[in-house]
Amino acid sequence: MLSIVITLIGKPNVGKSTLFNQLTKTNNALVSNHPNFTRDRKYGYLKFKKKNITIIDTAGINTFCNIKTEIEKKIINQTIIAINEANLIFFILNIHKEITYEDEETIKKLREKGKTIFLILNKIDKIKNYKYKLNEYYYLGIKYIIPISAKTKKGINILLKKYLNTWIESQYINTKSVEYEDVKKIIKISIIGKSNVGKSTLLNTLSNQNRVITCNIPETTRDSISIPIYFTGKKYIFIDTAGIKKNNNLESIQKLSNLQTLKSISQTHISLFVIDATQNISHQDLNILNIIINSGNSLVILINKSENLSLKDKKIIKEYLFSKNTLIKFIHIHFISALYHQGIEKIFQFIDESYIFSKKIMKTSQLTKIMNDAIHHHPPVLIKGKKIKFKYAHPGGYNPPIIVLHGNQISSISNIYKRYLINFFQKSLKLKGTPIKIILKKHINPYKK
C-alpha cells in the first residue's frame, strides 16, 4: 500500500502547529506564543479522498547551520528525520516577514533532499492585498505558492482540493492504491509520568529509533508526541507526554503541557505509567496514578531504571504501591530499563492483554450472580435501620468495563463498600490491566403509579 507523508517545516511561530491542527482536525499540537515550543516531531492523520496521508509537525528551525547547544542539535536531527520520511514538504513562511538568508538556505537543503516543496504563505487574514505580495516569492523558484490563514482556515480548501490533489494525481496514477487507514481500530497508548523518569527514552527504545528528544534537562518534552510503532506486524500509536507537575505557580508553558497530558490520557485506550526506580515513590506519583485510574484507562505500571534492583527491592515497591491503592492489585507492575532495553517486549504483551480485558463481553446473568455472591460474602451495613436490597446487575459499557447495579437505597452505600464490590467483580471476572466502574441506580418499580 502506497502512503503519503507531508512534513511541515518553518521558523518558530509561523503557524506550523495551527496548520497541523487544521489538517488533522484535532487540537493535538499545542499552539503557543512561546518560540520553539514544539521540539519533537508529531504525527497526525489527514482524511483526504480515502487516502492515507500522514502529517508531521516539526520544531521551528531558523537555520541548519551554527548549531551551538546539544538540545539544538537534537531538535535539528528530529526535523531532518521528518524531512527524510516525507514525500512532500509544506515550507511555511509568515507573509508579514521578509525572506531571510536562513529561509533560502533551508529551501536549498530541502531541494538537496529531492523533495517537492509547497511554499505556504501563512497569516493572510491580517493583510488586504496579499496577492500583490506573492510576486516577492517567485524568485525562489518554487512552483507551488499557496497563501493561507491557518487560524481562520482561509485558503485551506484550495491548498487541499487544488494543489494537493493535483500533486497526488501526478505522483500516483492509480490513486485507488492509496487507501485510508482506519486509525480508530489501532490501540492508542499514552506514556505518563513525572519529568525525567525516562518516558522519551522508553518511546525511543520501543520504536528502535531516536523519535523523541531525550536529555538530562527536566521538561525536555513540552508537547504530547504521537508516534506510530509496529511490533510483530501490528500497529500501535504511542503518545509521549510532558512530565506532570503539581504546582499552582506553574509557568504558562508547563500549564499547557499538563493540560495536554490530561487530554492525551482521555484520548487513549491504555496508559503506561512510568516511575523512576532510583527515586522514592512520591505523593505526586500517587496523584498521577489516581488520575489515570479515575480516567478509566487501562493501565500498566512500569518501574524504569530498575536494572540494579534486587528481587527484595522489587517486592517492597509492589507492596508499597498495593498499600497505597487497593484498586491496582489487578494491574500489571512491570520492571524495566528503557536505557538498557530490559523487559521491553513484554510491554506489548501487557498492552494487548489489558486492551482485550477492557472490552470483555459481560452478561447480565453472570454479573447478577457475582453481585449476589459479593453481598452473601460481606453484606452492606444497615442504613437508618433499613436493609439495602440489591436487585440485579447488567453491563453498562466497555473500555473501561462498566457495571450497573440496581437496588433500593443502593446509592447510600459507603465508598469503602463500593471499593469492596469493585475488587470482588475484578477478581471474579479475572480482569487484568483494566479498572472497572460501578454505577449505582435506584430500582424503580415499573408497576408503581
FIDRENKE-203402 format. One record per residue (C-alpha): residue number from 1; residue in one letter; chain; z negated, x negated, y negated. Coordinates in nm, 3 decimals, always signed. Example, Ala and Ser with C-alpha at 12.3 -4.5 7.8 and 13.67 -1.06 7.14 Angstrom:
# FIDRENKE-203402
[1; "a"; "A"; [-0.780; -1.230; +0.450]];
[2; "s"; "A"; [-0.714; -1.367; +0.106]];
***
This chain:
# FIDRENKE-203402
[1; "m"; "A"; [+0.000; +0.000; +0.000]];
[2; "l"; "A"; [+0.102; -0.139; -0.338]];
[3; "s"; "A"; [-0.158; -0.137; -0.613]];
[4; "i"; "A"; [-0.152; -0.175; -0.989]];
[5; "v"; "A"; [-0.418; -0.373; -1.173]];
[6; "i"; "A"; [-0.444; -0.370; -1.553]];
[7; "t"; "A"; [-0.674; -0.619; -1.730]];
[8; "l"; "A"; [-0.795; -0.563; -2.086]];
[9; "i"; "A"; [-0.805; -0.883; -2.295]];
[10; "g"; "A"; [-0.905; -0.940; -2.657]];
[11; "k"; "A"; [-1.158; -1.074; -2.903]];
[12; "p"; "A"; [-1.509; -0.928; -2.930]];
[13; "n"; "A"; [-1.532; -0.583; -3.089]];
[14; "v"; "A"; [-1.161; -0.497; -3.082]];
[15; "g"; "A"; [-1.231; -0.185; -2.873]];
[16; "k"; "A"; [-1.176; -0.301; -2.513]];
[17; "s"; "A"; [-1.474; -0.114; -2.370]];
[18; "t"; "A"; [-1.388; +0.202; -2.566]];
[19; "l"; "A"; [-1.033; +0.192; -2.428]];
[20; "f"; "A"; [-1.171; +0.123; -2.078]];
[21; "n"; "A"; [-1.384; +0.438; -2.102]];
[22; "q"; "A"; [-1.089; +0.645; -2.226]];
[23; "l"; "A"; [-0.858; +0.526; -1.947]];
[24; "t"; "A"; [-1.114; +0.570; -1.669]];
[25; "k"; "A"; [-1.259; +0.889; -1.825]];
[26; "t"; "A"; [-1.611; +0.751; -1.789]];
[27; "n"; "A"; [-1.881; +0.601; -2.006]];
[28; "n"; "A"; [-1.937; +0.313; -1.765]];
[29; "a"; "A"; [-1.860; +0.039; -2.016]];
[30; "l"; "A"; [-2.130; +0.010; -2.278]];
[31; "v"; "A"; [-1.998; +0.025; -2.633]];
[32; "s"; "A"; [-2.198; -0.176; -2.887]];
[33; "n"; "A"; [-2.152; -0.330; -3.230]];
[34; "h"; "A"; [-2.308; -0.650; -3.099]];
[35; "p"; "A"; [-2.040; -0.916; -3.041]];
[36; "n"; "A"; [-1.997; -1.050; -2.685]];
[37; "f"; "A"; [-2.189; -0.755; -2.536]];
[38; "t"; "A"; [-1.960; -0.739; -2.231]];
[39; "r"; "A"; [-1.990; -1.063; -2.033]];
[40; "d"; "A"; [-1.868; -0.992; -1.680]];
[41; "r"; "A"; [-1.559; -0.813; -1.561]];
[42; "k"; "A"; [-1.600; -0.442; -1.493]];
[43; "y"; "A"; [-1.378; -0.237; -1.262]];
[44; "g"; "A"; [-1.273; +0.125; -1.312]];
[45; "y"; "A"; [-1.000; +0.362; -1.193]];
[46; "l"; "A"; [-0.723; +0.536; -1.382]];
[47; "k"; "A"; [-0.581; +0.850; -1.220]];
[48; "f"; "A"; [-0.214; +0.848; -1.317]];
[49; "k"; "A"; [+0.052; +1.041; -1.127]];
[50; "k"; "A"; [-0.121; +0.989; -0.791]];
[51; "k"; "A"; [-0.105; +0.613; -0.832]];
[52; "n"; "A"; [-0.386; +0.373; -0.757]];
[53; "i"; "A"; [-0.444; +0.193; -1.087]];
[54; "t"; "A"; [-0.744; -0.037; -1.129]];
[55; "i"; "A"; [-0.862; -0.115; -1.484]];
[56; "i"; "A"; [-1.061; -0.434; -1.551]];
[57; "d"; "A"; [-1.267; -0.467; -1.868]];
[58; "t"; "A"; [-1.345; -0.827; -1.968]];
[59; "a"; "A"; [-1.568; -1.015; -2.207]];
[60; "g"; "A"; [-1.445; -1.071; -2.560]];
[61; "i"; "A"; [-1.288; -1.415; -2.598]];
[62; "n"; "A"; [-1.198; -1.596; -2.918]];
[63; "t"; "A"; [-1.024; -1.889; -2.755]];
[64; "f"; "A"; [-0.971; -2.063; -2.422]];
[65; "c"; "A"; [-1.042; -2.397; -2.590]];
[66; "n"; "A"; [-1.350; -2.566; -2.738]];
[67; "i"; "A"; [-1.594; -2.400; -2.500]];
[68; "k"; "A"; [-1.938; -2.552; -2.555]];
[69; "t"; "A"; [-2.216; -2.375; -2.365]];
[70; "e"; "A"; [-2.247; -2.322; -1.991]];
[71; "i"; "A"; [-2.253; -1.943; -2.025]];
[72; "e"; "A"; [-1.934; -1.953; -2.238]];
[73; "k"; "A"; [-1.764; -2.143; -1.955]];
[74; "k"; "A"; [-1.873; -1.877; -1.706]];
[75; "i"; "A"; [-1.755; -1.593; -1.930]];
[76; "i"; "A"; [-1.412; -1.756; -1.969]];
[77; "n"; "A"; [-1.396; -1.811; -1.594]];
[78; "q"; "A"; [-1.461; -1.438; -1.534]];
[79; "t"; "A"; [-1.180; -1.349; -1.776]];
[80; "i"; "A"; [-0.937; -1.593; -1.609]];
[81; "i"; "A"; [-1.013; -1.439; -1.268]];
[82; "a"; "A"; [-0.942; -1.092; -1.412]];
[83; "i"; "A"; [-0.611; -1.217; -1.558]];
[84; "n"; "A"; [-0.510; -1.365; -1.222]];
[85; "e"; "A"; [-0.585; -1.033; -1.047]];
[86; "a"; "A"; [-0.373; -0.831; -1.291]];
[87; "n"; "A"; [-0.013; -0.709; -1.269]];
[88; "l"; "A"; [-0.025; -0.606; -1.633]];
[89; "i"; "A"; [-0.222; -0.723; -1.938]];
[90; "f"; "A"; [-0.333; -0.500; -2.224]];
[91; "f"; "A"; [-0.387; -0.751; -2.505]];
[92; "i"; "A"; [-0.586; -0.566; -2.769]];
[93; "l"; "A"; [-0.595; -0.651; -3.139]];
[94; "n"; "A"; [-0.771; -0.489; -3.432]];
[95; "i"; "A"; [-0.485; -0.374; -3.657]];
[96; "h"; "A"; [-0.707; -0.432; -3.963]];
[97; "k"; "A"; [-0.744; -0.805; -3.885]];
[98; "e"; "A"; [-0.490; -1.082; -3.943]];
[99; "i"; "A"; [-0.330; -1.251; -3.643]];
[100; "t"; "A"; [-0.502; -1.584; -3.586]];
[101; "y"; "A"; [-0.411; -1.911; -3.419]];
[102; "e"; "A"; [-0.654; -1.820; -3.138]];
[103; "d"; "A"; [-0.465; -1.493; -3.077]];
[104; "e"; "A"; [-0.137; -1.683; -3.047]];
[105; "e"; "A"; [-0.295; -1.934; -2.807]];
[106; "t"; "A"; [-0.430; -1.652; -2.591]];
[107; "i"; "A"; [-0.084; -1.491; -2.571]];
[108; "k"; "A"; [+0.060; -1.831; -2.480]];
[109; "k"; "A"; [-0.192; -1.863; -2.194]];
[110; "l"; "A"; [-0.104; -1.514; -2.068]];
[111; "r"; "A"; [+0.267; -1.600; -2.071]];
[112; "e"; "A"; [+0.196; -1.916; -1.871]];
[113; "k"; "A"; [+0.043; -1.691; -1.606]];
[114; "g"; "A"; [+0.370; -1.495; -1.592]];
[115; "k"; "A"; [+0.203; -1.166; -1.681]];
[116; "t"; "A"; [+0.366; -0.869; -1.855]];
[117; "i"; "A"; [+0.185; -0.804; -2.182]];
[118; "f"; "A"; [+0.133; -0.478; -2.367]];
[119; "l"; "A"; [+0.022; -0.553; -2.723]];
[120; "i"; "A"; [-0.227; -0.277; -2.808]];
[121; "l"; "A"; [-0.296; -0.240; -3.181]];
[122; "n"; "A"; [-0.625; -0.052; -3.199]];
[123; "k"; "A"; [-0.814; +0.135; -3.474]];
[124; "i"; "A"; [-0.514; +0.300; -3.640]];
[125; "d"; "A"; [-0.732; +0.603; -3.725]];
[126; "k"; "A"; [-0.855; +0.421; -4.037]];
[127; "i"; "A"; [-0.513; +0.334; -4.176]];
[128; "k"; "A"; [-0.243; +0.575; -4.305]];
[129; "n"; "A"; [+0.083; +0.379; -4.294]];
[130; "y"; "A"; [+0.010; +0.184; -3.976]];
[131; "k"; "A"; [+0.379; +0.194; -3.870]];
[132; "y"; "A"; [+0.466; -0.048; -4.150]];
[133; "k"; "A"; [+0.206; -0.288; -4.013]];
[134; "l"; "A"; [+0.396; -0.319; -3.684]];
[135; "n"; "A"; [+0.652; -0.550; -3.849]];
[136; "e"; "A"; [+0.384; -0.818; -3.873]];
[137; "y"; "A"; [+0.364; -0.846; -3.493]];
[138; "y"; "A"; [+0.728; -0.866; -3.388]];
[139; "y"; "A"; [+0.743; -1.243; -3.430]];
[140; "l"; "A"; [+0.505; -1.275; -3.132]];
[141; "g"; "A"; [+0.799; -1.184; -2.910]];
[142; "i"; "A"; [+0.618; -0.911; -2.714]];
[143; "k"; "A"; [+0.844; -0.627; -2.601]];
[144; "y"; "A"; [+0.578; -0.355; -2.582]];
[145; "i"; "A"; [+0.379; -0.297; -2.904]];
[146; "i"; "A"; [+0.171; +0.022; -2.896]];
[147; "p"; "A"; [-0.052; +0.145; -3.184]];
[148; "i"; "A"; [-0.353; +0.350; -3.073]];
[149; "s"; "A"; [-0.701; +0.462; -3.166]];
[150; "a"; "A"; [-0.921; +0.424; -2.858]];
[151; "k"; "A"; [-1.201; +0.606; -3.039]];
[152; "t"; "A"; [-1.002; +0.923; -3.123]];
[153; "k"; "A"; [-0.755; +0.896; -2.828]];
[154; "k"; "A"; [-0.461; +0.885; -3.068]];
[155; "g"; "A"; [-0.162; +0.717; -2.901]];
[156; "i"; "A"; [-0.324; +0.708; -2.554]];
[157; "n"; "A"; [-0.081; +0.963; -2.407]];
[158; "i"; "A"; [+0.216; +0.767; -2.547]];
[159; "l"; "A"; [+0.072; +0.447; -2.401]];
[160; "l"; "A"; [+0.046; +0.604; -2.055]];
[161; "k"; "A"; [+0.333; +0.853; -2.027]];
[162; "k"; "A"; [+0.595; +0.650; -2.211]];
[163; "y"; "A"; [+0.518; +0.279; -2.187]];
[164; "l"; "A"; [+0.308; +0.251; -1.870]];
[165; "n"; "A"; [+0.522; +0.496; -1.675]];
[166; "t"; "A"; [+0.842; +0.313; -1.776]];
[167; "w"; "A"; [+0.692; -0.021; -1.673]];
[168; "i"; "A"; [+0.575; +0.116; -1.335]];
[169; "e"; "A"; [+0.920; +0.257; -1.260]];
[170; "s"; "A"; [+1.078; -0.078; -1.346]];
[171; "q"; "A"; [+0.837; -0.262; -1.115]];
[172; "y"; "A"; [+0.823; -0.019; -0.823]];
[173; "i"; "A"; [+1.149; +0.150; -0.734]];
[174; "n"; "A"; [+0.978; +0.351; -0.460]];
[175; "t"; "A"; [+0.684; +0.485; -0.660]];
[176; "k"; "A"; [+0.576; +0.702; -0.366]];
[177; "s"; "A"; [+0.438; +0.388; -0.200]];
[178; "v"; "A"; [+0.179; +0.356; -0.476]];
[179; "e"; "A"; [-0.090; +0.602; -0.378]];
[180; "y"; "A"; [-0.408; +0.716; -0.547]];
[181; "e"; "A"; [-0.720; +0.616; -0.359]];
[182; "d"; "A"; [-0.990; +0.883; -0.340]];
[183; "v"; "A"; [-1.293; +0.695; -0.470]];
[184; "k"; "A"; [-1.517; +0.997; -0.401]];
[185; "k"; "A"; [-1.516; +0.904; -0.031]];
[186; "i"; "A"; [-1.637; +0.549; -0.096]];
[187; "i"; "A"; [-2.009; +0.465; -0.071]];
[188; "k"; "A"; [-2.141; +0.357; -0.411]];
[189; "i"; "A"; [-2.437; +0.120; -0.428]];
[190; "s"; "A"; [-2.643; +0.019; -0.732]];
[191; "i"; "A"; [-2.834; -0.312; -0.733]];
[192; "i"; "A"; [-3.162; -0.258; -0.919]];
[193; "g"; "A"; [-3.450; -0.484; -1.017]];
[194; "k"; "A"; [-3.621; -0.680; -1.290]];
[195; "s"; "A"; [-3.445; -0.956; -1.480]];
[196; "n"; "A"; [-3.375; -1.280; -1.295]];
[197; "v"; "A"; [-3.463; -1.160; -0.943]];
[198; "g"; "A"; [-3.118; -1.261; -0.814]];
[199; "k"; "A"; [-2.916; -0.938; -0.842]];
[200; "s"; "A"; [-2.597; -1.107; -0.965]];
[201; "t"; "A"; [-2.630; -1.389; -0.710]];
[202; "l"; "A"; [-2.661; -1.124; -0.439]];
[203; "l"; "A"; [-2.346; -0.947; -0.557]];
[204; "n"; "A"; [-2.153; -1.274; -0.566]];
[205; "t"; "A"; [-2.271; -1.350; -0.210]];
[206; "l"; "A"; [-2.178; -1.001; -0.087]];
[207; "s"; "A"; [-1.828; -1.035; -0.234]];
[208; "n"; "A"; [-1.784; -1.405; -0.140]];
[209; "q"; "A"; [-1.669; -1.466; -0.497]];
[210; "n"; "A"; [-1.820; -1.552; -0.832]];
[211; "r"; "A"; [-1.757; -1.199; -0.955]];
[212; "v"; "A"; [-2.064; -1.186; -1.180]];
[213; "i"; "A"; [-2.211; -1.445; -1.416]];
[214; "t"; "A"; [-2.532; -1.598; -1.282]];
[215; "c"; "A"; [-2.762; -1.805; -1.497]];
[216; "n"; "A"; [-3.129; -1.901; -1.522]];
[217; "i"; "A"; [-3.140; -1.735; -1.864]];
[218; "p"; "A"; [-3.306; -1.390; -1.825]];
[219; "e"; "A"; [-3.098; -1.082; -1.911]];
[220; "t"; "A"; [-2.765; -1.258; -1.849]];
[221; "t"; "A"; [-2.628; -0.927; -1.721]];
[222; "r"; "A"; [-2.626; -0.677; -2.008]];
[223; "d"; "A"; [-2.382; -0.419; -1.878]];
[224; "s"; "A"; [-2.352; -0.247; -1.538]];
[225; "i"; "A"; [-2.073; -0.421; -1.348]];
[226; "s"; "A"; [-1.873; -0.222; -1.091]];
[227; "i"; "A"; [-1.723; -0.434; -0.809]];
[228; "p"; "A"; [-1.520; -0.313; -0.507]];
[229; "i"; "A"; [-1.613; -0.506; -0.189]];
[230; "y"; "A"; [-1.459; -0.486; +0.159]];
[231; "f"; "A"; [-1.665; -0.550; +0.472]];
[232; "t"; "A"; [-1.521; -0.517; +0.824]];
[233; "g"; "A"; [-1.229; -0.321; +0.678]];
[234; "k"; "A"; [-1.450; -0.069; +0.496]];
[235; "k"; "A"; [-1.461; -0.038; +0.118]];
[236; "y"; "A"; [-1.780; -0.018; -0.087]];
[237; "i"; "A"; [-1.836; -0.010; -0.462]];
[238; "f"; "A"; [-2.133; -0.217; -0.578]];
[239; "i"; "A"; [-2.279; -0.187; -0.927]];
[240; "d"; "A"; [-2.479; -0.480; -1.061]];
[241; "t"; "A"; [-2.715; -0.358; -1.331]];
[242; "a"; "A"; [-2.909; -0.520; -1.612]];
[243; "g"; "A"; [-3.272; -0.602; -1.538]];
[244; "i"; "A"; [-3.501; -0.310; -1.625]];
[245; "k"; "A"; [-3.771; -0.381; -1.882]];
[246; "k"; "A"; [-4.069; -0.161; -1.960]];
[247; "n"; "A"; [-4.136; -0.223; -2.328]];
[248; "n"; "A"; [-4.145; +0.018; -2.621]];
[249; "n"; "A"; [-4.033; -0.256; -2.860]];
[250; "l"; "A"; [-3.705; -0.339; -2.688]];
[251; "e"; "A"; [-3.410; -0.461; -2.889]];
[252; "s"; "A"; [-3.116; -0.222; -2.906]];
[253; "i"; "A"; [-2.912; -0.423; -2.651]];
[254; "q"; "A"; [-3.192; -0.404; -2.393]];
[255; "k"; "A"; [-3.241; -0.031; -2.460]];
[256; "l"; "A"; [-2.871; +0.027; -2.392]];
[257; "s"; "A"; [-2.894; -0.181; -2.074]];
[258; "n"; "A"; [-3.194; +0.018; -1.947]];
[259; "l"; "A"; [-3.015; +0.348; -2.011]];
[260; "q"; "A"; [-2.703; +0.221; -1.835]];
[261; "t"; "A"; [-2.913; +0.107; -1.538]];
[262; "l"; "A"; [-3.074; +0.451; -1.504]];
[263; "k"; "A"; [-2.728; +0.608; -1.530]];
[264; "s"; "A"; [-2.598; +0.377; -1.257]];
[265; "i"; "A"; [-2.877; +0.494; -1.025]];
[266; "s"; "A"; [-2.778; +0.857; -1.082]];
[267; "q"; "A"; [-2.409; +0.785; -1.017]];
[268; "t"; "A"; [-2.455; +0.600; -0.686]];
[269; "h"; "A"; [-2.549; +0.709; -0.334]];
[270; "i"; "A"; [-2.773; +0.414; -0.246]];
[271; "s"; "A"; [-2.988; +0.170; -0.444]];
[272; "l"; "A"; [-3.064; -0.183; -0.333]];
[273; "f"; "A"; [-3.398; -0.261; -0.494]];
[274; "v"; "A"; [-3.436; -0.638; -0.529]];
[275; "i"; "A"; [-3.781; -0.801; -0.551]];
[276; "d"; "A"; [-3.842; -1.172; -0.612]];
[277; "a"; "A"; [-4.048; -1.311; -0.322]];
[278; "t"; "A"; [-4.164; -1.606; -0.534]];
[279; "q"; "A"; [-4.338; -1.372; -0.780]];
[280; "n"; "A"; [-4.626; -1.131; -0.730]];
[281; "i"; "A"; [-4.517; -0.768; -0.697]];
[282; "s"; "A"; [-4.593; -0.626; -1.039]];
[283; "h"; "A"; [-4.660; -0.281; -1.185]];
[284; "q"; "A"; [-4.308; -0.300; -1.325]];
[285; "d"; "A"; [-4.166; -0.342; -0.972]];
[286; "l"; "A"; [-4.366; -0.040; -0.853]];
[287; "n"; "A"; [-4.250; +0.165; -1.154]];
[288; "i"; "A"; [-3.884; +0.082; -1.077]];
[289; "l"; "A"; [-3.945; +0.177; -0.712]];
[290; "n"; "A"; [-4.080; +0.517; -0.822]];
[291; "i"; "A"; [-3.779; +0.570; -1.050]];
[292; "i"; "A"; [-3.540; +0.516; -0.757]];
[293; "i"; "A"; [-3.740; +0.739; -0.518]];
[294; "n"; "A"; [-3.762; +1.018; -0.776]];
[295; "s"; "A"; [-3.385; +0.992; -0.833]];
[296; "g"; "A"; [-3.329; +1.098; -0.472]];
[297; "n"; "A"; [-3.112; +0.796; -0.394]];
[298; "s"; "A"; [-3.114; +0.642; -0.050]];
[299; "l"; "A"; [-3.293; +0.310; -0.073]];
[300; "v"; "A"; [-3.302; -0.035; +0.081]];
[301; "i"; "A"; [-3.571; -0.275; -0.044]];
[302; "l"; "A"; [-3.455; -0.638; -0.047]];
[303; "i"; "A"; [-3.711; -0.918; -0.079]];
[304; "n"; "A"; [-3.499; -1.201; -0.221]];
[305; "k"; "A"; [-3.571; -1.577; -0.230]];
[306; "s"; "A"; [-3.765; -1.537; +0.096]];
[307; "e"; "A"; [-3.625; -1.845; +0.272]];
[308; "n"; "A"; [-3.967; -2.013; +0.269]];
[309; "l"; "A"; [-4.179; -1.712; +0.369]];
[310; "s"; "A"; [-4.370; -1.714; +0.697]];
[311; "l"; "A"; [-4.397; -1.409; +0.924]];
[312; "k"; "A"; [-4.752; -1.360; +0.796]];
[313; "d"; "A"; [-4.629; -1.364; +0.433]];
[314; "k"; "A"; [-4.365; -1.102; +0.513]];
[315; "k"; "A"; [-4.621; -0.880; +0.685]];
[316; "i"; "A"; [-4.854; -0.900; +0.383]];
[317; "i"; "A"; [-4.570; -0.799; +0.145]];
[318; "k"; "A"; [-4.474; -0.499; +0.363]];
[319; "e"; "A"; [-4.833; -0.380; +0.396]];
[320; "y"; "A"; [-4.887; -0.410; +0.022]];
[321; "l"; "A"; [-4.577; -0.200; -0.055]];
[322; "f"; "A"; [-4.680; +0.063; +0.202]];
[323; "s"; "A"; [-5.027; +0.082; +0.048]];
[324; "k"; "A"; [-4.878; +0.149; -0.296]];
[325; "n"; "A"; [-4.633; +0.419; -0.191]];
[326; "t"; "A"; [-4.657; +0.603; +0.142]];
[327; "l"; "A"; [-4.309; +0.753; +0.092]];
[328; "i"; "A"; [-4.143; +0.416; +0.165]];
[329; "k"; "A"; [-4.269; +0.398; +0.524]];
[330; "f"; "A"; [-3.924; +0.518; +0.630]];
[331; "i"; "A"; [-3.735; +0.279; +0.402]];
[332; "h"; "A"; [-3.583; -0.048; +0.524]];
[333; "i"; "A"; [-3.763; -0.353; +0.382]];
[334; "h"; "A"; [-3.533; -0.650; +0.444]];
[335; "f"; "A"; [-3.599; -1.017; +0.366]];
[336; "i"; "A"; [-3.302; -1.215; +0.238]];
[337; "s"; "A"; [-3.194; -1.525; +0.049]];
[338; "a"; "A"; [-2.891; -1.444; -0.166]];
[339; "l"; "A"; [-2.855; -1.810; -0.264]];
[340; "y"; "A"; [-2.852; -1.938; +0.096]];
[341; "h"; "A"; [-2.668; -1.637; +0.244]];
[342; "q"; "A"; [-2.954; -1.537; +0.473]];
[343; "g"; "A"; [-2.976; -1.177; +0.601]];
[344; "i"; "A"; [-2.669; -1.066; +0.405]];
[345; "e"; "A"; [-2.457; -0.896; +0.674]];
[346; "k"; "A"; [-2.743; -0.671; +0.782]];
[347; "i"; "A"; [-2.748; -0.519; +0.432]];
[348; "f"; "A"; [-2.421; -0.339; +0.509]];
[349; "q"; "A"; [-2.573; -0.203; +0.833]];
[350; "f"; "A"; [-2.868; -0.062; +0.640]];
[351; "i"; "A"; [-2.637; +0.085; +0.374]];
[352; "d"; "A"; [-2.427; +0.267; +0.634]];
[353; "e"; "A"; [-2.734; +0.391; +0.820]];
[354; "s"; "A"; [-2.906; +0.516; +0.504]];
[355; "y"; "A"; [-2.590; +0.695; +0.389]];
[356; "i"; "A"; [-2.542; +0.868; +0.728]];
[357; "f"; "A"; [-2.904; +0.988; +0.734]];
[358; "s"; "A"; [-2.880; +1.115; +0.375]];
[359; "k"; "A"; [-2.606; +1.355; +0.490]];
[360; "k"; "A"; [-2.761; +1.452; +0.823]];
[361; "i"; "A"; [-2.698; +1.816; +0.912]];
[362; "m"; "A"; [-3.020; +2.019; +0.949]];
[363; "k"; "A"; [-3.063; +2.369; +1.096]];
[364; "t"; "A"; [-3.294; +2.644; +0.974]];
[365; "s"; "A"; [-3.450; +2.691; +1.321]];
[366; "q"; "A"; [-3.516; +2.317; +1.350]];
[367; "l"; "A"; [-3.675; +2.291; +1.004]];
[368; "t"; "A"; [-3.888; +2.603; +1.056]];
[369; "k"; "A"; [-4.025; +2.462; +1.383]];
[370; "i"; "A"; [-4.112; +2.131; +1.217]];
[371; "m"; "A"; [-4.282; +2.319; +0.932]];
[372; "n"; "A"; [-4.493; +2.520; +1.179]];
[373; "d"; "A"; [-4.585; +2.204; +1.370]];
[374; "a"; "A"; [-4.698; +2.037; +1.046]];
[375; "i"; "A"; [-4.913; +2.337; +0.949]];
[376; "h"; "A"; [-5.065; +2.359; +1.302]];
[377; "h"; "A"; [-5.148; +1.987; +1.296]];
[378; "h"; "A"; [-5.300; +1.998; +0.949]];
[379; "p"; "A"; [-5.333; +2.340; +0.777]];
[380; "p"; "A"; [-5.345; +2.359; +0.395]];
[381; "v"; "A"; [-5.676; +2.437; +0.226]];
[382; "l"; "A"; [-5.756; +2.790; +0.111]];
[383; "i"; "A"; [-5.665; +2.882; -0.246]];
[384; "k"; "A"; [-5.937; +3.100; -0.403]];
[385; "g"; "A"; [-6.041; +3.205; -0.055]];
[386; "k"; "A"; [-5.689; +3.308; +0.041]];
[387; "k"; "A"; [-5.478; +3.151; +0.313]];
[388; "i"; "A"; [-5.137; +3.010; +0.223]];
[389; "k"; "A"; [-4.877; +3.163; +0.453]];
[390; "f"; "A"; [-4.557; +2.969; +0.525]];
[391; "k"; "A"; [-4.267; +3.190; +0.638]];
[392; "y"; "A"; [-3.965; +2.972; +0.715]];
[393; "a"; "A"; [-3.770; +2.661; +0.606]];
[394; "h"; "A"; [-3.399; +2.601; +0.555]];
[395; "p"; "A"; [-3.172; +2.319; +0.430]];
[396; "g"; "A"; [-3.107; +2.322; +0.054]];
[397; "g"; "A"; [-2.866; +2.032; +0.017]];
[398; "y"; "A"; [-2.780; +1.678; +0.117]];
[399; "n"; "A"; [-2.772; +1.327; -0.027]];
[400; "p"; "A"; [-3.069; +1.339; -0.052]];
[401; "p"; "A"; [-3.169; +1.591; +0.218]];
[402; "i"; "A"; [-3.336; +1.892; +0.053]];
[403; "i"; "A"; [-3.567; +2.125; +0.248]];
[404; "v"; "A"; [-3.663; +2.463; +0.102]];
[405; "l"; "A"; [-3.992; +2.615; +0.219]];
[406; "h"; "A"; [-4.066; +2.985; +0.170]];
[407; "g"; "A"; [-4.409; +3.148; +0.179]];
[408; "n"; "A"; [-4.686; +3.335; -0.001]];
[409; "q"; "A"; [-4.882; +3.137; -0.266]];
[410; "i"; "A"; [-4.685; +2.835; -0.148]];
[411; "s"; "A"; [-4.649; +2.694; -0.498]];
[412; "s"; "A"; [-5.028; +2.647; -0.509]];
[413; "i"; "A"; [-5.040; +2.366; -0.251]];
[414; "s"; "A"; [-5.155; +2.028; -0.379]];
[415; "n"; "A"; [-4.933; +1.726; -0.433]];
[416; "i"; "A"; [-5.125; +1.547; -0.155]];
[417; "y"; "A"; [-5.034; +1.821; +0.093]];
[418; "k"; "A"; [-4.675; +1.820; -0.029]];
[419; "r"; "A"; [-4.656; +1.444; +0.040]];
[420; "y"; "A"; [-4.801; +1.511; +0.385]];
[421; "l"; "A"; [-4.521; +1.762; +0.452]];
[422; "i"; "A"; [-4.256; +1.517; +0.327]];
[423; "n"; "A"; [-4.387; +1.244; +0.560]];
[424; "f"; "A"; [-4.408; +1.490; +0.852]];
[425; "f"; "A"; [-4.049; +1.607; +0.803]];
[426; "q"; "A"; [-3.930; +1.249; +0.756]];
[427; "k"; "A"; [-4.094; +1.138; +1.081]];
[428; "s"; "A"; [-3.985; +1.443; +1.281]];
[429; "l"; "A"; [-3.622; +1.422; +1.163]];
[430; "k"; "A"; [-3.625; +1.042; +1.211]];
[431; "l"; "A"; [-3.462; +0.988; +0.874]];
[432; "k"; "A"; [-3.445; +0.619; +0.788]];
[433; "g"; "A"; [-3.349; +0.480; +0.450]];
[434; "t"; "A"; [-3.334; +0.808; +0.259]];
[435; "p"; "A"; [-3.605; +1.008; +0.081]];
[436; "i"; "A"; [-3.621; +1.384; +0.124]];
[437; "k"; "A"; [-3.702; +1.651; -0.132]];
[438; "i"; "A"; [-3.907; +1.962; -0.065]];
[439; "i"; "A"; [-3.863; +2.274; -0.278]];
[440; "l"; "A"; [-4.132; +2.543; -0.260]];
[441; "k"; "A"; [-4.026; +2.903; -0.309]];
[442; "k"; "A"; [-4.239; +3.214; -0.324]];
[443; "h"; "A"; [-4.143; +3.455; -0.048]];
[444; "i"; "A"; [-4.018; +3.793; -0.175]];
[445; "n"; "A"; [-4.042; +4.099; +0.047]];
[446; "p"; "A"; [-3.689; +4.250; +0.046]];
[447; "y"; "A"; [-3.837; +4.598; +0.121]];
[448; "k"; "A"; [-4.077; +4.591; -0.172]];
[449; "k"; "A"; [-3.956; +4.811; -0.456]];
***
